[in-house]
Amino acid sequence: MPPILSSRPISPKHPARQIVCLTATGFDVLAELGLEPVGGSASEVAERPEFYAEGAQTWPKVGSWLWPSFKTLRSLQPEPDLILAWQFPHRFYQSRLAQIAPVGSPGLMVVKYY
């Protein structure tokens, strides 16, 4: 079994700019930071007025939070440099997601820049 997402430190060489979000919590975190994802799971949360409202229609949908579309994730342009995911169910896909971009949990993630 792959390690749980939160136990893996993420040390990007630069701040993530192209972020894909697979979780409702991730949308919340990004909205609070004033950031918009370049791709995200189909989510009614993202479409709420306090998050992105109609702006949520502007980025590609990369499947549902439970079943991400790896084909769509790989086809995103620009390529993502961070994927926000949860321990469940995304730990089962972690190795496949990590082939696309580093994976972090929005609830427990600590990012160290060097």
Secondary structure, 3 states (H helix, E strand, C coil): CCCCHHHCCECCCCCCCCEEECCHHHHHHHHHCCCCCCEECCCCCCCCCCCCHHHHHCCCECECCCCECHHHHHHCCCCCCEEECCCCCHHHCHHHHHCCCCEECCCCCCECCC
